[in-house]
């Protein structure tokens, strides 16, 4: 490999193959850099020391030609050492230089910056030659290899599950595949192997894992693709503590193997309630402070008659705040921009209080309250001299969403988070259900096979909204790395779960009959977890989006810029599937 040519090989003859990076000609001497996935090496071809064929080949190459070179390794003179190259202390004096493949002028240079994403996607095979991107793909391989090594040593079995399966309601829209043999019927691509891995537990395979491909037909964003990969696992005869302990060690193993860094395990934990109240998020970034403070009990809030505050409290909501450090003297235009950020998360607005360095106070509610009361409210929110308090009053879910995201926005602007830090966290005790006002029914917060906490079982009949799940998410730097739960393994509890979700007896069996039947034949207590491999790779490599750790990603409309998928199919194919009258809209 190009980057393996080192000082220890000086005087020896080596062969390398790769793509041409640059060619420089200094009279009768030509310098060519050759690149493969490992890196670069410099070739020197001196017209007076090589055959005419070798000299002509070296002089005629251009960027991205594919070449093979054989020659002697030379040490560079000290003044010619290139510290920016791994192989910067040596070069190869060409004895043979063969052009294996010529290349047209590429649409962009591999090392070029500022190239538009759609052009990079159209020529992804060129973009993948970029060392940073190639490095990400190589790191992804190392992560999956380290994951397999760890899980194999822990007694897990790598078992594949089908891609063509039954469509069941699991939260997102399915990708459907029409059947040629069973005309009018469809397979679904799996959103996850959830039911199948539980069936493996019932089958007696007490420790399963899979690097599993999953598919969800939903809108894309920076950290979401229509097809993605999970490090999926399931274990029998375990409780939540067993699963969390195993995965503390698993993630510490990956950090050590891939990044060479020690992370302290066990990781800290927050309940869902604590995470929301302190950070406004169920995947909090704990690398910095600026925590939410509940002001609902303060006299100025509950007894002032100020409609913004009292209206929120009367509607069952809350008044909460964050303190932005050093922001008291922000121009009004920038304060208004922060309010607009909050409005994108459904907040009607924000109250702001600036504790100025000269000791004075400025506030958007200054005309309603005296200065001492406003100052006290800001200080209660955690603001000090020079800080800006931002207060939201609304329904709890709106307040959490607005302030939680505003907190992240400010942290990015103020550079509060140490980008080199790895702050792992578990979030536990999620609600079992969430109520949907539009549909007038409960939905499973996680999925319908998640077990409630044992002490909450009586609430099925009296207060389902108050039930908590034996569910757990691992969070890293504000991103959910993975989530899982202890599963329901008792038929009577599963029946109550479906009933609360609004499934009749017949509907539950129509959707999940094969699954429910399996529980009649001995189901062990079991639970598991699925990590998003793409997201782990993004965070471990420092990439800005998961498309930078996927070889051939889709773009925002779920299309492939390289292959132009999805595309039309022939009339014959449609006829075979029983859709001869189908027309593309």
Order of alpha helices (4+ residues) and beta strands (2+ residues): beta-beta-beta-alpha-beta-beta-alpha-alpha-alpha-beta-beta-beta-beta-alpha-beta-beta-alpha-beta-alpha-beta-alpha-alpha-beta-alpha-beta-beta-alpha-beta-alpha-beta-beta-beta-beta-beta-alpha-alpha-beta-alpha-alpha
